[in-house]
């Protein structure tokens, strides 16, 4: 297997990837999130919250690999929208838990369904090999970066 060694070529290819990704997101964002008036980051927090009953802000931040302060701002917005509840631990009042409420779970389900439909609409236009190659390449790069 030939490895790309020319740094100028690598940077040009990365620019192509960035440009294509931004063009894709310019189409997908409105189709998925605008109608629900939610951002992709808010959706990711809802997705994280949906995976178990309760979380601390630090746990959410760790799971999303962002700072707790950034997570708190987004959670504040989700609380104001009535999608998420925040409450103190009865055992240790310093601990604040966050959880998806019924409206948040319902909203997450609607957005998830819409997101899945949009992704299938576009991704199904790739051949199985194209999709497999893309996934393999991204996973391979992820493994390289982690080592």
N, C-alpha and C positions, 0 to 999 in steps of 0.2 A: 504494500500500500504506500502510495506516494504521500508524503506529508508536506503541507504548504510551508515554505520557508521564507518566502519573500515578504518582508513586513509591510511594504507598500501595498502589495496585492491583498494581504490580510486586511489592512485598514480599509481599502476600497470595498472589499466584500462585506465587512462589518457595516459600513455606511449603507450598502444596498439592503442588508438585513434590517437595519434601523428604519430606513425609509419605508420598506415594505410593511414592517410591523406597525408603524404609525398610520400608514394608509389603511391597513386592516382595522386597526382600532378606531379610526375615524368613522368607519362604516358600522362596526359592531357596537360601539358604545351607545349610539342613539337607538339602535334596534333592540338592545337588551335592557338598558338601564334608564333611559330618559323618561319613558312613560311612567315608570314607578318613582321618578324623581330621586334616584339613588345613585351613588357613585360606585365605581368598581371596587374601591377600597371598602366602602360600607358593605357592599355585597360580600366581600371576603371575610369581614368580621362576622356578618350574619352566618356565613357558611361555617366558620370556626365555631361559633356559639351553638350551631345546630348539632354539633358532633357529641356534645355531652350536656348534662343538666346545668352546671354552674361553673363559672370561671372567675379568677381574679384578673384585674387589668394586666398585671405582670405576666400571667400565664398566656393571655391573649397576645400580648406584645411579643413574648418569646415564640409563640407558635407562628406568628406572622413575620418574625424577624425585623421588628421595628421597635422604636423606643416607646416606653410606657406613656410618656407625655403626649406623643402623637396619637396613640390609641385612645387615651382619655378624651381628647377633643372629638374624635369620631364617635365614641360611645355616647358622649354628651348629646350629640346631634341625633343619634338613634333613640336615646331616652326621650328627647323632646318630641320626636315623631311618634312615640308610643310603641316602638318596636321591641324595645329592650327594657328590662327592669334591673334596677341596682338596689342592693340591700346589704346591710351589715350582718356579719356573723353573730350569732347569739352567744357563741363561746368566746370569741375575741372580737370586740367591737372595732378594733383597728382594721380588721379584714373586711373588705368590701367585695361582694360577689356581683357578677353580672350574668344575666340569663336572658335568653330569648323568651318573650311572652307569646301568648296565643296569636296576636296580630302579627308579631314578628315572624313567627313560624309560618303562618299563612302567606305573608308577603314573600318570605324567602322561597317558599315552595313555588309561588307564581313566577318569580324571577328566574329561579332555577329551571323551571319548565320552559320558559321563554328562551333562556340562554341555551339550553340544550337544543331546542328547535333551530335557533339561528346557527349554532355551531354545526349541526348536522347538515343544514341547508348548504353551507359553504364547503365544509370539509368532505362531504360526500362527492364533491366534484373532483377530488383527487383520486388517483388510482390507489389501490392497496399498497403498491410498491412506493409510490410517492409519500403516502402517509407514514408507512413503516420507516422509510429512509429519513424523513423529517424527525420522527420521534427518536429513532436510533441516534441521529446526529446530535440532537439536543441533549439526550441522556449521556452520550459519550462526552460531550463538552462539559456537562455537569460533573461527571466523574473526574475529568482532568482537573477542573477547578478545585474540587474537594481534596485532591491529593497534595 
